[in-house]
Amino acid sequence: MDAVRAAYDAVAPLYAEMFRDSIEGRPLDSALVTAFAEYVRAADAGPVADLGCGPGGVTARLASLGVTAFGVDASPAMVQLARERYPDLRFDEGSMHALDIADGTLGGVLAWYSIIHTPPEDLPAIFTEFARVLAPGGHLLLGFFATDDDSPHPAEPFDHKVSLAYRLSIDHVADLASEAGLTEIGRLRREPGENERFLQGRLLARKPTDKP
Ligand SMILES: C[S@@+](CC[C@H](N)C(=O)[O-])C[C@H]1O[C@@H](n2cnc3c(N)ncnc32)[C@H](O)[C@@H]1O
């Protein structure tokens, strides 16, 4: 975690310049984030935390879609940039490993390319943390680098430009969500687009309600 934080601190201004809004120009991703916002608004279960928000572009996109959203990031430099860029939105320093967020209070969790740096053995704990902070009826949307290779290792390390990262099979990510008690709504497997090297995976899931 320290290495990831230091790596993003070091590249924050450059990263922010390159990725003002990491879903801009990616119609399928944009549509998914819009659909996520629609689910969140309809469920009306609380605000959305954009975990690993980086410079805050997707947090701002959610806000523009009528969702109350705030960002959390482990990198102080990223949080500072996000605050400067979007002074009307809230951005906190924090780690997905131990969120300073009360149980069952969020209507949504977005983790857009932030689980990619989590060592595979820590992923179950991160998903448990997602499920803990979501309110019943709350939604989870994940974006990540994907691989079709599900064996023998569900996570493949690669030389990400900023910090060691992993490609994850979509089935594996869906299993992690399910093991944390979340129900899959849908998934997307997208071929790499412009300036992308790998397959892209997205998963949308929901925390069940007690209602029948
Ligand atoms: C590839 S960037 C994505 C940023 C943003 N979501 C976007 O799409 O532009 C990954 C971000 O996740 C943050 N991050 C990685 N692991 C984290 C963790 N365990 N807790 C909080 N933030 C984390 C990094 O500091 C970095 O800002």
The ligand as a Gaussian input file, in Angstrom:
#p B3LYP/6-31G(d) Opt

LIG

0 1
 C       -5.431000       3.833000     -11.896000
 S       -5.823000       5.077000     -10.702000
 C       -7.570000       5.306000     -11.014000
 C       -8.081000       6.633000     -10.550000
 C       -9.548000       6.925000     -10.885000
 N      -10.430000       5.931000     -10.335000
 C       -9.755000       7.067000     -12.373000
 O      -10.421000       6.219000     -12.967000
 O       -9.204000       8.014000     -12.949000
 C       -5.830000       4.162000      -9.189000
 C       -6.084000       5.031000      -7.953000
 O       -6.422000       4.160000      -6.873000
 C       -5.751000       4.587000      -5.706000
 N       -5.618000       3.401000      -4.849000
 C       -4.998000       2.245000      -5.129000
 N       -5.118000       1.365000      -4.111000
 C       -5.866000       2.007000      -3.161000
 C       -6.368000       1.643000      -1.877000
 N       -6.097000       0.440000      -1.343000
 N       -7.114000       2.529000      -1.182000
 C       -7.377000       3.769000      -1.704000
 N       -6.919000       4.173000      -2.912000
 C       -6.187000       3.303000      -3.639000
 C       -4.427000       5.170000      -6.208000
 O       -3.850000       6.067000      -5.291000
 C       -4.872000       5.840000      -7.501000
 O       -5.232000       7.187000      -7.310000

